[in-house]
Structures are given as C-alpha cells and as structure tokens.
Amino acid sequence: MASKQISIGIGIPMIVVGAILGFFLAPMEPNLKDTIEFVGSLIGILGVLIFIAGLITRKTTEIIN
C-alpha cells in the first residue's frame, strides 16, 4: 500500500510541477528558457519513473522474530 501512496503522493505532483515549469514558466523568462525547460523536463521524467516504480513494486512479507 505504501508504494501506491508514494506513486500518487510524489510521482504525480512531480509530473505536474515539471509540466508547469516547462510549459508556463519557461516562456516568461527568455534568458533562462533552456535551463528552465531542462529542469522542468528532468523533474517530470523523475516523477514518471517514481510513479512507475511505485506501481510495479510488490509487497514484501513482514519478518516476525
């Protein structure tokens, strides 16, 4: 269950922040446009990776001593 919470709680917001940086904030700063687009796309790609990793992780059994 925790992996789905990480996927939804971290992965999706990172994708959204990356899209906001890349599409909306980058055109506002013409001098830093390339840098802002790079950072936004990097955040978005990492968000997608975290989202996918959270979906495919399997639940482990607890070890009781």
Secondary structure, DSSP 8 states (H G I E B T S, - for coil): -HHHHHIIIIIHHHHHHHHHIIIIIGGG-STTHHHHHHHHHHHHHHHHHHHHHHHH---------
